[in-house]
Amino acid sequence: GVGLVVLLIGVVLGGVRPGIGTFANIALIGVVANLLLDAGWLAGVDSRSFLLRAGVLVTGVVVIGFGGALYIGAHLGAGPRDSLMVALHLRTGWSVGLARTAVEAVALAVGLALGGPFGVGTVVYAVGIGAAVQTWFRLLGLTPSRLPETTGEPI
């Protein structure tokens, strides 16, 4: 339900239209995350050294940024938070990184207000994912939208 509201805000704010990628994101992201967690690749990481845990965290942010740039850059529709990021980028002229960081900061604040758990990893993700997505867009030569950029600002 929250994803639908966020998606609608993105549509209204920036004219970002849902596509097959939007619905795939909504339907599959949780399933894929659960499959990856059940695969056991990271079993026991939480009890390992700080450096290993920090490396896994940073690697996760980088990999998620890469995946985000790839699927958004395919222009088949973005998920709710990514649609809002693109809408903010197009509407305000903010960089993709700043737009994504703003979306994540609001999500973190709402989660905290509702009494949700958080830790250092939550904050690192909220602060780092915007830069990761923006960096991958640039490195891959992709754009977040087919719409003409009206601001002339960098991705």
mmCIF file of the C-alpha atoms, coordinates in Angstrom:
data_MODEL
# 
_entry.id   MODEL 
# 
loop_
_atom_site.group_PDB 
_atom_site.id 
_atom_site.type_symbol 
_atom_site.label_atom_id 
_atom_site.label_alt_id 
_atom_site.label_comp_id 
_atom_site.label_asym_id 
_atom_site.label_entity_id 
_atom_site.label_seq_id 
_atom_site.pdbx_PDB_ins_code 
_atom_site.Cartn_x 
_atom_site.Cartn_y 
_atom_site.Cartn_z 
_atom_site.occupancy 
_atom_site.B_iso_or_equiv 
_atom_site.pdbx_formal_charge 
_atom_site.auth_seq_id 
_atom_site.auth_comp_id 
_atom_site.auth_asym_id 
_atom_site.auth_atom_id 
_atom_site.pdbx_PDB_model_num 
ATOM 1   C CA . GLY A 1 1   ? 0.000  0.000   0.000   1.00 0.00 ? 1   GLY A CA 1 
ATOM 2   C CA . VAL A 1 2   ? 2.786  2.416   0.897   1.00 0.00 ? 2   VAL A CA 1 
ATOM 3   C CA . GLY A 1 3   ? 4.559  1.557   -2.357  1.00 0.00 ? 3   GLY A CA 1 
ATOM 4   C CA . LEU A 1 4   ? 1.434  2.442   -4.323  1.00 0.00 ? 4   LEU A CA 1 
ATOM 5   C CA . VAL A 1 5   ? 1.144  5.820   -2.593  1.00 0.00 ? 5   VAL A CA 1 
ATOM 6   C CA . VAL A 1 6   ? 4.837  6.583   -3.225  1.00 0.00 ? 6   VAL A CA 1 
ATOM 7   C CA . LEU A 1 7   ? 4.447  5.502   -6.860  1.00 0.00 ? 7   LEU A CA 1 
ATOM 8   C CA . LEU A 1 8   ? 1.434  7.790   -7.300  1.00 0.00 ? 8   LEU A CA 1 
ATOM 9   C CA . ILE A 1 9   ? 3.395  10.716  -5.842  1.00 0.00 ? 9   ILE A CA 1 
ATOM 10  C CA . GLY A 1 10  ? 6.126  10.039  -8.416  1.00 0.00 ? 10  GLY A CA 1 
ATOM 11  C CA . VAL A 1 11  ? 3.569  9.958   -11.239 1.00 0.00 ? 11  VAL A CA 1 
ATOM 12  C CA . VAL A 1 12  ? 1.916  13.206  -10.132 1.00 0.00 ? 12  VAL A CA 1 
ATOM 13  C CA . LEU A 1 13  ? 5.145  15.022  -9.223  1.00 0.00 ? 13  LEU A CA 1 
ATOM 14  C CA . GLY A 1 14  ? 7.225  14.206  -12.261 1.00 0.00 ? 14  GLY A CA 1 
ATOM 15  C CA . GLY A 1 15  ? 5.067  12.413  -14.767 1.00 0.00 ? 15  GLY A CA 1 
ATOM 16  C CA . VAL A 1 16  ? 7.008  9.177   -14.300 1.00 0.00 ? 16  VAL A CA 1 
ATOM 17  C CA . ARG A 1 17  ? 4.914  6.377   -15.773 1.00 0.00 ? 17  ARG A CA 1 
ATOM 18  C CA . PRO A 1 18  ? 4.779  2.833   -14.425 1.00 0.00 ? 18  PRO A CA 1 
ATOM 19  C CA . GLY A 1 19  ? 5.802  -0.025  -16.692 1.00 0.00 ? 19  GLY A CA 1 
ATOM 20  C CA . ILE A 1 20  ? 6.563  -3.715  -16.558 1.00 0.00 ? 20  ILE A CA 1 
ATOM 21  C CA . GLY A 1 21  ? 9.670  -2.962  -14.484 1.00 0.00 ? 21  GLY A CA 1 
ATOM 22  C CA . THR A 1 22  ? 7.509  -1.189  -11.907 1.00 0.00 ? 22  THR A CA 1 
ATOM 23  C CA . PHE A 1 23  ? 5.304  -4.206  -11.366 1.00 0.00 ? 23  PHE A CA 1 
ATOM 24  C CA . ALA A 1 24  ? 8.237  -6.624  -11.487 1.00 0.00 ? 24  ALA A CA 1 
ATOM 25  C CA . ASN A 1 25  ? 9.945  -4.531  -8.800  1.00 0.00 ? 25  ASN A CA 1 
ATOM 26  C CA . ILE A 1 26  ? 6.862  -4.522  -6.577  1.00 0.00 ? 26  ILE A CA 1 
ATOM 27  C CA . ALA A 1 27  ? 6.167  -8.238  -7.032  1.00 0.00 ? 27  ALA A CA 1 
ATOM 28  C CA . LEU A 1 28  ? 9.678  -9.665  -7.042  1.00 0.00 ? 28  LEU A CA 1 
ATOM 29  C CA . ILE A 1 29  ? 11.965 -7.558  -4.851  1.00 0.00 ? 29  ILE A CA 1 
ATOM 30  C CA . GLY A 1 30  ? 10.872 -9.223  -1.605  1.00 0.00 ? 30  GLY A CA 1 
ATOM 31  C CA . VAL A 1 31  ? 10.874 -12.694 -3.118  1.00 0.00 ? 31  VAL A CA 1 
ATOM 32  C CA . VAL A 1 32  ? 14.383 -12.295 -4.535  1.00 0.00 ? 32  VAL A CA 1 
ATOM 33  C CA . ALA A 1 33  ? 15.667 -10.792 -1.270  1.00 0.00 ? 33  ALA A CA 1 
ATOM 34  C CA . ASN A 1 34  ? 14.286 -13.764 0.664   1.00 0.00 ? 34  ASN A CA 1 
ATOM 35  C CA . LEU A 1 35  ? 15.836 -16.231 -1.793  1.00 0.00 ? 35  LEU A CA 1 
ATOM 36  C CA . LEU A 1 36  ? 19.226 -14.547 -1.464  1.00 0.00 ? 36  LEU A CA 1 
ATOM 37  C CA . LEU A 1 37  ? 19.000 -14.545 2.327   1.00 0.00 ? 37  LEU A CA 1 
ATOM 38  C CA . ASP A 1 38  ? 17.916 -18.209 2.358   1.00 0.00 ? 38  ASP A CA 1 
ATOM 39  C CA . ALA A 1 39  ? 20.851 -19.162 0.105   1.00 0.00 ? 39  ALA A CA 1 
ATOM 40  C CA . GLY A 1 40  ? 23.110 -18.903 3.138   1.00 0.00 ? 40  GLY A CA 1 
ATOM 41  C CA . TRP A 1 41  ? 25.848 -16.839 1.464   1.00 0.00 ? 41  TRP A CA 1 
ATOM 42  C CA . LEU A 1 42  ? 25.917 -14.434 4.356   1.00 0.00 ? 42  LEU A CA 1 
ATOM 43  C CA . ALA A 1 43  ? 25.206 -16.877 7.174   1.00 0.00 ? 43  ALA A CA 1 
ATOM 44  C CA . GLY A 1 44  ? 27.175 -15.908 10.241  1.00 0.00 ? 44  GLY A CA 1 
ATOM 45  C CA . VAL A 1 45  ? 28.391 -12.569 8.871   1.00 0.00 ? 45  VAL A CA 1 
ATOM 46  C CA . ASP A 1 46  ? 26.749 -10.766 11.777  1.00 0.00 ? 46  ASP A CA 1 
ATOM 47  C CA . SER A 1 47  ? 29.171 -12.446 14.193  1.00 0.00 ? 47  SER A CA 1 
ATOM 48  C CA . ARG A 1 48  ? 32.306 -11.807 12.130  1.00 0.00 ? 48  ARG A CA 1 
ATOM 49  C CA . SER A 1 49  ? 34.814 -8.973  12.326  1.00 0.00 ? 49  SER A CA 1 
ATOM 50  C CA . PHE A 1 50  ? 33.786 -5.360  11.939  1.00 0.00 ? 50  PHE A CA 1 
ATOM 51  C CA . LEU A 1 51  ? 35.868 -4.999  8.771   1.00 0.00 ? 51  LEU A CA 1 
ATOM 52  C CA . LEU A 1 52  ? 34.165 -7.949  7.103   1.00 0.00 ? 52  LEU A CA 1 
ATOM 53  C CA . ARG A 1 53  ? 30.702 -6.680  8.049   1.00 0.00 ? 53  ARG A CA 1 
ATOM 54  C CA . ALA A 1 54  ? 31.574 -3.161  6.836   1.00 0.00 ? 54  ALA A CA 1 
ATOM 55  C CA . GLY A 1 55  ? 32.884 -4.618  3.569   1.00 0.00 ? 55  GLY A CA 1 
ATOM 56  C CA . VAL A 1 56  ? 29.685 -6.602  3.039   1.00 0.00 ? 56  VAL A CA 1 
ATOM 57  C CA . LEU A 1 57  ? 27.606 -3.497  3.751   1.00 0.00 ? 57  LEU A CA 1 
ATOM 58  C CA . VAL A 1 58  ? 29.534 -1.278  1.331   1.00 0.00 ? 58  VAL A CA 1 
ATOM 59  C CA . THR A 1 59  ? 29.537 -4.027  -1.313  1.00 0.00 ? 59  THR A CA 1 
ATOM 60  C CA . GLY A 1 60  ? 25.767 -4.346  -0.909  1.00 0.00 ? 60  GLY A CA 1 
ATOM 61  C CA . VAL A 1 61  ? 25.241 -0.615  -1.448  1.00 0.00 ? 61  VAL A CA 1 
ATOM 62  C CA . VAL A 1 62  ? 27.467 -0.674  -4.552  1.00 0.00 ? 62  VAL A CA 1 
ATOM 63  C CA . VAL A 1 63  ? 25.726 -3.756  -6.009  1.00 0.00 ? 63  VAL A CA 1 
ATOM 64  C CA . ILE A 1 64  ? 22.244 -2.383  -5.323  1.00 0.00 ? 64  ILE A CA 1 
ATOM 65  C CA . GLY A 1 65  ? 23.271 0.911   -6.951  1.00 0.00 ? 65  GLY A CA 1 
ATOM 66  C CA . PHE A 1 66  ? 24.487 -1.021  -10.008 1.00 0.00 ? 66  PHE A CA 1 
ATOM 67  C CA . GLY A 1 67  ? 21.259 -3.005  -10.243 1.00 0.00 ? 67  GLY A CA 1 
ATOM 68  C CA . GLY A 1 68  ? 19.183 0.129   -9.799  1.00 0.00 ? 68  GLY A CA 1 
ATOM 69  C CA . ALA A 1 69  ? 20.966 1.978   -12.594 1.00 0.00 ? 69  ALA A CA 1 
ATOM 70  C CA . LEU A 1 70  ? 20.587 -1.030  -14.894 1.00 0.00 ? 70  LEU A CA 1 
ATOM 71  C CA . TYR A 1 71  ? 16.883 -1.622  -14.377 1.00 0.00 ? 71  TYR A CA 1 
ATOM 72  C CA . ILE A 1 72  ? 15.932 2.072   -14.277 1.00 0.00 ? 72  ILE A CA 1 
ATOM 73  C CA . GLY A 1 73  ? 18.145 2.768   -17.303 1.00 0.00 ? 73  GLY A CA 1 
ATOM 74  C CA . ALA A 1 74  ? 16.213 0.136   -19.295 1.00 0.00 ? 74  ALA A CA 1 
ATOM 75  C CA . HIS A 1 75  ? 13.233 2.554   -19.196 1.00 0.00 ? 75  HIS A CA 1 
ATOM 76  C CA . LEU A 1 76  ? 10.674 -0.183  -18.549 1.00 0.00 ? 76  LEU A CA 1 
ATOM 77  C CA . GLY A 1 77  ? 9.365  1.437   -15.378 1.00 0.00 ? 77  GLY A CA 1 
ATOM 78  C CA . ALA A 1 78  ? 10.914 1.920   -11.969 1.00 0.00 ? 78  ALA A CA 1 
ATOM 79  C CA . GLY A 1 79  ? 9.720  0.809   -8.559  1.00 0.00 ? 79  GLY A CA 1 
ATOM 80  C CA . PRO A 1 80  ? 7.991  3.213   -6.187  1.00 0.00 ? 80  PRO A CA 1 
ATOM 81  C CA . ARG A 1 81  ? 11.015 4.828   -4.497  1.00 0.00 ? 81  ARG A CA 1 
ATOM 82  C CA . ASP A 1 82  ? 12.993 4.859   -7.727  1.00 0.00 ? 82  ASP A CA 1 
ATOM 83  C CA . SER A 1 83  ? 10.068 6.505   -9.537  1.00 0.00 ? 83  SER A CA 1 
ATOM 84  C CA . LEU A 1 84  ? 9.974  9.176   -6.861  1.00 0.00 ? 84  LEU A CA 1 
ATOM 85  C CA . MET A 1 85  ? 13.746 9.639   -7.243  1.00 0.00 ? 85  MET A CA 1 
ATOM 86  C CA . VAL A 1 86  ? 13.388 10.126  -11.012 1.00 0.00 ? 86  VAL A CA 1 
ATOM 87  C CA . ALA A 1 87  ? 10.439 12.496  -10.526 1.00 0.00 ? 87  ALA A CA 1 
ATOM 88  C CA . LEU A 1 88  ? 12.411 14.613  -8.054  1.00 0.00 ? 88  LEU A CA 1 
ATOM 89  C CA . HIS A 1 89  ? 15.377 14.647  -10.430 1.00 0.00 ? 89  HIS A CA 1 
ATOM 90  C CA . LEU A 1 90  ? 13.241 15.810  -13.344 1.00 0.00 ? 90  LEU A CA 1 
ATOM 91  C CA . ARG A 1 91  ? 11.090 18.272  -11.392 1.00 0.00 ? 91  ARG A CA 1 
ATOM 92  C CA . THR A 1 92  ? 13.757 19.930  -9.243  1.00 0.00 ? 92  THR A CA 1 
ATOM 93  C CA . GLY A 1 93  ? 16.905 19.528  -11.319 1.00 0.00 ? 93  GLY A CA 1 
ATOM 94  C CA . TRP A 1 94  ? 18.580 17.799  -8.390  1.00 0.00 ? 94  TRP A CA 1 
ATOM 95  C CA . SER A 1 95  ? 21.129 15.159  -9.263  1.00 0.00 ? 95  SER A CA 1 
ATOM 96  C CA . VAL A 1 96  ? 19.888 11.575  -9.150  1.00 0.00 ? 96  VAL A CA 1 
ATOM 97  C CA . GLY A 1 97  ? 22.112 11.034  -6.129  1.00 0.00 ? 97  GLY A CA 1 
ATOM 98  C CA . LEU A 1 98  ? 20.637 13.919  -4.163  1.00 0.00 ? 98  LEU A CA 1 
ATOM 99  C CA . ALA A 1 99  ? 17.090 12.929  -5.142  1.00 0.00 ? 99  ALA A CA 1 
ATOM 100 C CA . ARG A 1 100 ? 17.635 9.336   -4.011  1.00 0.00 ? 100 ARG A CA 1 
ATOM 101 C CA . THR A 1 101 ? 19.267 10.439  -0.758  1.00 0.00 ? 101 THR A CA 1 
ATOM 102 C CA . ALA A 1 102 ? 16.273 12.708  -0.057  1.00 0.00 ? 102 ALA A CA 1 
ATOM 103 C CA . VAL A 1 103 ? 13.844 9.826   -0.677  1.00 0.00 ? 103 VAL A CA 1 
ATOM 104 C CA . GLU A 1 104 ? 15.823 7.522   1.610   1.00 0.00 ? 104 GLU A CA 1 
ATOM 105 C CA . ALA A 1 105 ? 16.143 10.198  4.322   1.00 0.00 ? 105 ALA A CA 1 
ATOM 106 C CA . VAL A 1 106 ? 12.361 10.665  4.365   1.00 0.00 ? 106 VAL A CA 1 
ATOM 107 C CA . ALA A 1 107 ? 11.847 6.876   4.431   1.00 0.00 ? 107 ALA A CA 1 
ATOM 108 C CA . LEU A 1 108 ? 14.276 6.610   7.352   1.00 0.00 ? 108 LEU A CA 1 
ATOM 109 C CA . ALA A 1 109 ? 12.578 9.458   9.233   1.00 0.00 ? 109 ALA A CA 1 
ATOM 110 C CA . VAL A 1 110 ? 9.119  7.935   8.725   1.00 0.00 ? 110 VAL A CA 1 
ATOM 111 C CA . GLY A 1 111 ? 10.408 4.533   9.827   1.00 0.00 ? 111 GLY A CA 1 
ATOM 112 C CA . LEU A 1 112 ? 11.898 6.071   12.974  1.00 0.00 ? 112 LEU A CA 1 
ATOM 113 C CA . ALA A 1 113 ? 8.680  7.987   13.693  1.00 0.00 ? 113 ALA A CA 1 
ATOM 114 C CA . LEU A 1 114 ? 6.748  4.725   13.440  1.00 0.00 ? 114 LEU A CA 1 
ATOM 115 C CA . GLY A 1 115 ? 9.132  3.046   15.873  1.00 0.00 ? 115 GLY A CA 1 
ATOM 116 C CA . GLY A 1 116 ? 10.974 0.922   13.344  1.00 0.00 ? 116 GLY A CA 1 
ATOM 117 C CA . PRO A 1 117 ? 14.416 -0.506  14.013  1.00 0.00 ? 117 PRO A CA 1 
ATOM 118 C CA . PHE A 1 118 ? 17.550 1.038   12.546  1.00 0.00 ? 118 PHE A CA 1 
ATOM 119 C CA . GLY A 1 119 ? 21.278 0.866   12.911  1.00 0.00 ? 119 GLY A CA 1 
ATOM 120 C CA . VAL A 1 120 ? 24.507 2.020   11.341  1.00 0.00 ? 120 VAL A CA 1 
ATOM 121 C CA . GLY A 1 121 ? 23.779 -0.062  8.232   1.00 0.00 ? 121 GLY A CA 1 
ATOM 122 C CA . THR A 1 122 ? 20.420 1.652   7.743   1.00 0.00 ? 122 THR A CA 1 
ATOM 123 C CA . VAL A 1 123 ? 22.066 5.070   7.871   1.00 0.00 ? 123 VAL A CA 1 
ATOM 124 C CA . VAL A 1 124 ? 24.959 4.023   5.601   1.00 0.00 ? 124 VAL A CA 1 
ATOM 125 C CA . TYR A 1 125 ? 22.464 2.711   3.048   1.00 0.00 ? 125 TYR A CA 1 
ATOM 126 C CA . ALA A 1 126 ? 20.272 5.835   3.226   1.00 0.00 ? 126 ALA A CA 1 
ATOM 127 C CA . VAL A 1 127 ? 23.270 8.112   2.739   1.00 0.00 ? 127 VAL A CA 1 
ATOM 128 C CA . GLY A 1 128 ? 25.208 5.946   0.254   1.00 0.00 ? 128 GLY A CA 1 
ATOM 129 C CA . ILE A 1 129 ? 22.660 4.545   -2.183  1.00 0.00 ? 129 ILE A CA 1 
ATOM 130 C CA . GLY A 1 130 ? 22.104 7.867   -3.955  1.00 0.00 ? 130 GLY A CA 1 
ATOM 131 C CA . ALA A 1 131 ? 25.785 8.277   -4.736  1.00 0.00 ? 131 ALA A CA 1 
ATOM 132 C CA . ALA A 1 132 ? 26.020 4.632   -5.805  1.00 0.00 ? 132 ALA A CA 1 
ATOM 133 C CA . VAL A 1 133 ? 23.102 4.863   -8.246  1.00 0.00 ? 133 VAL A CA 1 
ATOM 134 C CA . GLN A 1 134 ? 24.347 8.172   -9.653  1.00 0.00 ? 134 GLN A CA 1 
ATOM 135 C CA . THR A 1 135 ? 27.867 6.815   -10.115 1.00 0.00 ? 135 THR A CA 1 
ATOM 136 C CA . TRP A 1 136 ? 26.604 3.727   -11.954 1.00 0.00 ? 136 TRP A CA 1 
ATOM 137 C CA . PHE A 1 137 ? 24.365 5.812   -14.241 1.00 0.00 ? 137 PHE A CA 1 
ATOM 138 C CA . ARG A 1 138 ? 27.424 7.812   -15.245 1.00 0.00 ? 138 ARG A CA 1 
ATOM 139 C CA . LEU A 1 139 ? 29.765 4.823   -15.594 1.00 0.00 ? 139 LEU A CA 1 
ATOM 140 C CA . LEU A 1 140 ? 27.238 2.864   -17.672 1.00 0.00 ? 140 LEU A CA 1 
ATOM 141 C CA . GLY A 1 141 ? 26.208 5.874   -19.780 1.00 0.00 ? 141 GLY A CA 1 
ATOM 142 C CA . LEU A 1 142 ? 22.546 5.427   -18.845 1.00 0.00 ? 142 LEU A CA 1 
ATOM 143 C CA . THR A 1 143 ? 19.867 7.975   -18.031 1.00 0.00 ? 143 THR A CA 1 
ATOM 144 C CA . PRO A 1 144 ? 17.065 7.686   -15.476 1.00 0.00 ? 144 PRO A CA 1 
ATOM 145 C CA . SER A 1 145 ? 14.362 8.792   -17.890 1.00 0.00 ? 145 SER A CA 1 
ATOM 146 C CA . ARG A 1 146 ? 13.621 9.044   -21.574 1.00 0.00 ? 146 ARG A CA 1 
ATOM 147 C CA . LEU A 1 147 ? 12.044 12.421  -20.889 1.00 0.00 ? 147 LEU A CA 1 
ATOM 148 C CA . PRO A 1 148 ? 14.145 15.337  -22.075 1.00 0.00 ? 148 PRO A CA 1 
ATOM 149 C CA . GLU A 1 149 ? 16.174 16.848  -19.283 1.00 0.00 ? 149 GLU A CA 1 
ATOM 150 C CA . THR A 1 150 ? 14.921 20.400  -18.824 1.00 0.00 ? 150 THR A CA 1 
ATOM 151 C CA . THR A 1 151 ? 17.412 21.498  -16.211 1.00 0.00 ? 151 THR A CA 1 
ATOM 152 C CA . GLY A 1 152 ? 20.673 20.726  -17.900 1.00 0.00 ? 152 GLY A CA 1 
ATOM 153 C CA . GLU A 1 153 ? 21.930 19.460  -14.543 1.00 0.00 ? 153 GLU A CA 1 
ATOM 154 C CA . PRO A 1 154 ? 24.092 16.342  -14.436 1.00 0.00 ? 154 PRO A CA 1 
ATOM 155 C CA . ILE A 1 155 ? 22.646 12.967  -13.567 1.00 0.00 ? 155 ILE A CA 1 
# 
